Amino acid sequence: ILIVGDRALNRLDIYKNDPYYQSWYKIVRKILKNKEFQKRRLFVHHENESLCTHSIKVSFNSYKFALKHGINAYNCAIAGILHDFYTRAWQDNIELSYLEDKYRDRFINPKQEKLLKKHGFTHSKEALENSRIYFKKYLNKNIENAIVTHMFPLSLFTKNKMPNCKEGFVIT
């Protein structure tokens, strides 16, 4: 089901002729090829887009914006690719049945979530925790802040409140 290696990255074809592509790809390549990250290809995110595709778009566009505006582009590339690296999918689809139960727990064991426990308020913290497990060596305080506050202003209702670095505002 999961395709590893460069074949899995065919979604990147739209960027390959961009002059920023090679430098961005060198930064995120190992994350993109990681088997755990690849599982996000099966998560439906916004409409007909996978979580993997969404994260690639955010990462690449944030990287380019950062380069043009004198912001740390490495931090933006990493924060962008990991900002939605959550475990529990928030939209159900048949492809999730190929993954372990933890990825579709909210659909297997449905329970009414209180407002501040819903996906929009909690997934950024989950993405940071998951990033620390799988990609700790890529993280620093600004990347972590960008990941955990990327839902600003919803993050005002969490303990993390708001971005405290430029990268955080770019990812938001």
Secondary structure, 3 states (H helix, E strand, C coil): CCCCCHHHHHHHHHHCCCCCHHHHHHHHHHHHHCHHHHHHHHCECCCCCEHHHHHHHHHHHHHHHHHHHCCCHHHHHHHHHHCCCCCCCCCCCHHHHHCCHHHHHHHHCCCCCCHHHCHHHHHHHHHHHHHHHHHHHHCCHHHHHHHHCCCCCHHHHCCCCCCCCHHHHHHC
